[in-house]
């Protein structure tokens, strides 16, 4: 059984130049506006859900209605 490898020891490994490495580690531009908008959208969504839930409990929910978990079976045959 012969094993063929695609590895050629004469091929050279090409490394990145120094300017490419420098660009990789440069400080990124500050995206503060995007962060602020994301937090504002999150707070708005959570607040809207809380307001809708409170409106449901104020206007629609009736605490005197008991849920029927069990039903009586009168005819078994």
Secondary structure, DSSP 8 states (H G I E B T S, - for coil): --------TT-------HHHHHHHTS-----HHHHHHHHHHHHHHHHHHHHHHHHHHHHT--TT-------------
